[in-house]
Amino acid sequence: MGYKYGVWLTYKKLLIPTTHIGHFTIACYMTKRDALCLHEDILAKYGKTHYIDVNGKNPVIFDKKMYKDDNNDLNAWGYEGTCKKWTEFKKCTQEYNCNFSEIPHTTVEYYKNKDTKTFAMDNMCVQCNLVVANINSDDPKKWYILKK
């Protein structure tokens, strides 16, 4: 099932270690066409590069139903953050059928069992790039970027 297509802000994996592509989801559960169009809208209005202040001191176990259309059987944990353009991104998503990520967050690990350990790290400011992602697979390691 996965999360269909989405628009992400990706970062260098070395900053926050993940087994999948490190990202902050702007929107997901989109058609490929809508994701490509939303990407172009945000790119034209706000550019490709954005910064997110990550709260590494307080890891978060995310609610299984974080998105209204979520019916995946994946648990996840990671970090929340803040981004100066997040309100503007939300405005851009309003003309699309999608699930907007209300709070900027990055997932360190997706898992199916309940036994996992989170870890804290230093707070940091992360430079990110706007991309379109294919997130149709149930396996996050199989997600990939369509358009940078």
DRENDO-1510 file (C-alpha; in Angstrom, 1 decimal, always signed):
<recs>
REC; n; res; u; v; w
REC; 1; MET; +0.0; +0.0; +0.0 .
REC; 2; GLY; +2.6; +2.6; +1.0 .
REC; 3; TYR; +1.7; +6.3; +0.8 .
REC; 4; LYS; +1.2; +6.6; -3.0 .
REC; 5; TYR; +3.2; +9.6; -4.3 .
REC; 6; GLY; +4.4; +12.6; -2.3 .
REC; 7; VAL; +6.4; +15.8; -2.1 .
REC; 8; TRP; +9.3; +15.7; +0.3 .
REC; 9; LEU; +12.2; +17.7; +1.6 .
REC; 10; THR; +15.2; +15.4; +1.5 .
REC; 11; TYR; +18.5; +15.7; +3.4 .
REC; 12; LYS; +21.9; +14.1; +3.5 .
REC; 13; LYS; +21.5; +10.7; +5.1 .
REC; 14; LEU; +24.6; +11.2; +7.3 .
REC; 15; LEU; +22.9; +13.9; +9.3 .
REC; 16; ILE; +20.1; +11.6; +10.6 .
REC; 17; PRO; +20.8; +7.9; +10.1 .
REC; 18; THR; +18.0; +6.0; +8.3 .
REC; 19; THR; +17.7; +2.9; +6.2 .
REC; 20; HIS; +15.5; +4.7; +3.7 .
REC; 21; ILE; +15.8; +8.1; +2.0 .
REC; 22; GLY; +15.9; +10.7; +4.8 .
REC; 23; HIS; +13.0; +13.1; +4.3 .
REC; 24; PHE; +10.4; +15.5; +5.7 .
REC; 25; THR; +7.0; +14.8; +4.1 .
REC; 26; ILE; +5.2; +17.9; +2.9 .
REC; 27; ALA; +2.3; +15.9; +1.4 .
REC; 28; CYS; +1.5; +12.3; +0.6 .
REC; 29; TYR; -1.3; +10.0; -0.7 .
REC; 30; MET; -1.2; +11.9; -4.0 .
REC; 31; THR; -1.5; +10.8; -7.6 .
REC; 32; LYS; +1.7; +11.0; -9.5 .
REC; 33; ARG; +0.4; +13.9; -11.6 .
REC; 34; ASP; -0.7; +15.9; -8.6 .
REC; 35; ALA; +2.6; +15.3; -6.8 .
REC; 36; LEU; +4.5; +16.6; -9.8 .
REC; 37; CYS; +2.2; +19.6; -10.1 .
REC; 38; LEU; +2.5; +20.4; -6.4 .
REC; 39; HIS; +6.3; +20.1; -6.6 .
REC; 40; GLU; +6.3; +22.6; -9.5 .
REC; 41; ASP; +4.1; +25.0; -7.6 .
REC; 42; ILE; +6.3; +25.0; -4.5 .
REC; 43; LEU; +9.4; +25.2; -6.6 .
REC; 44; ALA; +8.2; +28.2; -8.6 .
REC; 45; LYS; +7.0; +30.1; -5.5 .
REC; 46; TYR; +9.6; +29.2; -2.9 .
REC; 47; GLY; +12.6; +27.5; -4.5 .
REC; 48; LYS; +14.3; +24.1; -4.2 .
REC; 49; THR; +16.3; +24.5; -0.9 .
REC; 50; HIS; +14.7; +24.9; +2.5 .
REC; 51; TYR; +15.9; +24.6; +6.1 .
REC; 52; ILE; +14.3; +22.7; +8.9 .
REC; 53; ASP; +15.3; +23.0; +12.6 .
REC; 54; VAL; +15.2; +19.5; +14.0 .
REC; 55; ASN; +14.4; +18.8; +17.6 .
REC; 56; GLY; +16.8; +15.9; +18.1 .
REC; 57; LYS; +16.6; +16.0; +21.9 .
REC; 58; ASN; +13.1; +14.7; +22.0 .
REC; 59; PRO; +12.5; +11.7; +19.7 .
REC; 60; VAL; +8.8; +11.0; +18.9 .
REC; 61; ILE; +6.9; +7.7; +18.4 .
REC; 62; PHE; +4.5; +8.7; +15.7 .
REC; 63; ASP; +0.8; +7.8; +15.8 .
REC; 64; LYS; +0.0; +5.0; +13.4 .
REC; 65; LYS; -2.8; +7.0; +11.9 .
REC; 66; MET; -0.8; +10.2; +11.3 .
REC; 67; TYR; -2.5; +10.8; +8.0 .
REC; 68; LYS; -6.3; +10.6; +7.4 .
REC; 69; ASP; -5.9; +8.0; +4.6 .
REC; 70; ASP; -3.3; +5.9; +6.4 .
REC; 71; ASN; -4.1; +2.2; +6.6 .
REC; 72; ASN; -0.5; +1.0; +6.7 .
REC; 73; ASP; +0.6; -1.5; +9.3 .
REC; 74; LEU; +3.8; +0.5; +10.0 .
REC; 75; ASN; +4.9; +1.9; +13.3 .
REC; 76; ALA; +7.5; +4.7; +13.2 .
REC; 77; TRP; +9.7; +7.0; +15.3 .
REC; 78; GLY; +11.8; +10.0; +14.5 .
REC; 79; TYR; +12.0; +13.7; +15.1 .
REC; 80; GLU; +9.8; +16.8; +14.7 .
REC; 81; GLY; +11.0; +20.1; +13.5 .
REC; 82; THR; +10.0; +23.6; +12.4 .
REC; 83; CYS; +10.3; +25.3; +9.0 .
REC; 84; LYS; +9.6; +28.9; +8.2 .
REC; 85; LYS; +7.8; +28.1; +5.0 .
REC; 86; TRP; +5.5; +25.3; +6.3 .
REC; 87; THR; +2.4; +27.5; +6.4 .
REC; 88; GLU; +3.1; +28.5; +2.8 .
REC; 89; PHE; +3.5; +24.9; +1.8 .
REC; 90; LYS; +0.1; +24.1; +3.4 .
REC; 91; LYS; -1.5; +26.8; +1.3 .
REC; 92; CYS; +0.0; +25.3; -1.9 .
REC; 93; THR; -1.5; +21.8; -1.0 .
REC; 94; GLN; -5.0; +23.1; -0.7 .
REC; 95; GLU; -5.9; +22.7; -4.4 .
REC; 96; TYR; -4.7; +19.1; -4.4 .
REC; 97; ASN; -6.2; +15.8; -3.1 .
REC; 98; CYS; -3.5; +15.0; -0.6 .
REC; 99; ASN; -2.6; +14.5; +3.1 .
REC; 100; PHE; -0.6; +17.4; +4.3 .
REC; 101; SER; +1.9; +16.8; +7.1 .
REC; 102; GLU; +0.8; +19.3; +9.8 .
REC; 103; ILE; +4.0; +19.1; +11.7 .
REC; 104; PRO; +7.4; +18.8; +9.9 .
REC; 105; HIS; +8.8; +15.4; +10.9 .
REC; 106; THR; +11.4; +12.9; +9.7 .
REC; 107; THR; +11.2; +9.2; +10.4 .
REC; 108; VAL; +14.3; +7.4; +11.5 .
REC; 109; GLU; +12.8; +4.0; +11.6 .
REC; 110; TYR; +9.6; +2.2; +10.4 .
REC; 111; TYR; +8.9; -1.1; +12.0 .
REC; 112; LYS; +6.1; -3.6; +12.5 .
REC; 113; ASN; +6.8; -4.9; +15.9 .
REC; 114; LYS; +6.4; -2.9; +19.1 .
REC; 115; ASP; +10.0; -3.4; +20.3 .
REC; 116; THR; +12.2; -0.6; +19.1 .
REC; 117; LYS; +14.5; +1.9; +20.8 .
REC; 118; THR; +14.6; +5.6; +20.0 .
REC; 119; PHE; +17.7; +7.8; +20.6 .
REC; 120; ALA; +18.2; +11.5; +21.2 .
REC; 121; MET; +20.7; +13.5; +19.3 .
REC; 122; ASP; +21.7; +17.2; +19.1 .
REC; 123; ASN; +19.3; +19.7; +17.8 .
REC; 124; MET; +20.3; +20.8; +14.3 .
REC; 125; CYS; +19.4; +22.9; +11.3 .
REC; 126; VAL; +19.1; +20.6; +8.2 .
REC; 127; GLN; +19.4; +21.8; +4.6 .
REC; 128; CYS; +16.8; +20.1; +2.5 .
REC; 129; ASN; +15.9; +19.8; -1.2 .
REC; 130; LEU; +12.4; +19.6; -2.7 .
REC; 131; VAL; +11.6; +16.4; -4.5 .
REC; 132; VAL; +8.8; +14.1; -5.7 .
REC; 133; ALA; +8.8; +10.6; -4.4 .
REC; 134; ASN; +7.2; +7.3; -5.3 .
REC; 135; ILE; +6.2; +5.9; -1.9 .
REC; 136; ASN; +3.9; +3.1; -3.1 .
REC; 137; SER; +5.8; +0.2; -1.6 .
REC; 138; ASP; +5.1; -1.2; +1.9 .
REC; 139; ASP; +8.9; -1.4; +2.3 .
REC; 140; PRO; +10.4; +2.1; +2.9 .
REC; 141; LYS; +13.7; +0.9; +1.5 .
REC; 142; LYS; +12.0; +0.6; -1.9 .
REC; 143; TRP; +10.8; +4.2; -2.0 .
REC; 144; TYR; +12.6; +6.4; -4.6 .
REC; 145; ILE; +12.8; +9.9; -5.9 .
REC; 146; LEU; +11.1; +10.7; -9.2 .
REC; 147; LYS; +12.0; +14.3; -9.6 .
REC; 148; LYS; +14.6; +16.4; -8.0 .
</recs>
